[in-house]
Structures are given as C-alpha cells and as structure tokens.
Amino acid sequence: MSYSVRFTARAREDLLRLVAFLAERDPAAAAHAGAAIGEAVSLLKRFPLN
C-alpha cells in the first residue's frame, strides 16, 4: 500500500529556497539534497510508520 505525503505551502517554499540557496553555492550539493529529499519522501510514502 502506498500513502500520500502532503507538504504545507510553507514547507514546499522552504524546500525550494533550500535547493535554490545550495544551487547558488554548489550545484552538485543542490542536486544531491534534492535527490535525498525525494528519496526520503518516497520511503515515507511506502513505509509511513517506520
């Protein structure tokens, strides 16, 4: 079973600001952070209680 993960508008804005901040300073770090957050959300959708 797969669950959904919803972000508040503020949380979504915070994530976008984080990636933008990193991208200005270190594009590779921004890509890595974005991928890591995406993977974490994917895991949370599949295993919300772990």
Secondary structure in CASP SS format (residue, H / E / C, confidence):
PFRMAT SS
TARGET T0000
AUTHOR 0000-0000-0000
METHOD secondary structure of the structure
MODEL  1
M C 1.00
S C 1.00
Y C 1.00
S C 1.00
V C 1.00
R C 1.00
F C 1.00
T C 1.00
A H 1.00
R H 1.00
A H 1.00
R H 1.00
E H 1.00
D H 1.00
L H 1.00
L H 1.00
R H 1.00
L H 1.00
V H 1.00
A H 1.00
F H 1.00
L H 1.00
A H 1.00
E H 1.00
R H 1.00
D C 1.00
P H 1.00
A H 1.00
A H 1.00
A H 1.00
A H 1.00
H H 1.00
A H 1.00
G H 1.00
A H 1.00
A H 1.00
I H 1.00
G H 1.00
E H 1.00
A H 1.00
V H 1.00
S H 1.00
L H 1.00
L H 1.00
K H 1.00
R H 1.00
F C 1.00
P C 1.00
L C 1.00
N C 1.00
END
